[in-house]
Amino acid sequence: MSDSGEEYLCFYNTETHELFEPDENLLELPEKVVVLEIPCEARLDPVAVAREYGLGVTDLLNDHPFQMNLKAKVTPLSETGLPEYIQNNKRLAAGNSLYNENQSHKRGR
């Protein structure tokens, strides 16, 4: 969910047409994956959401008026915070390798 609560956000594989769940230790940007931003149900169909929650059919229209041509927004991963996250993972991985290398040298004494 976006910070505003108005959109759903997910990583989406454009080749397999499935949600993508990145590994927390990700070291490179996955190919064919984008961030997909989809309007929430109240923006897509405020009348149906009102009915689902037992509200009057027009109760949500003030905050969520009907909109024509609602579209999902597609953002390349390179334009998200993921590249910085990956760089941090690489720094941590490099630090761990140096630590492990130092530990193995100490054991060899």
Secondary structure, DSSP 8 states (H G I E B T S, - for coil): --TTSSEEEEEEETTTTEE----TT--S--TTEEEEEEE-HHHH-HHHHHHHTT--TTTTTTTS---SS---EEEEGGGSSHHHHHHHHHHHHHHHHHHHHHHHHHHT-
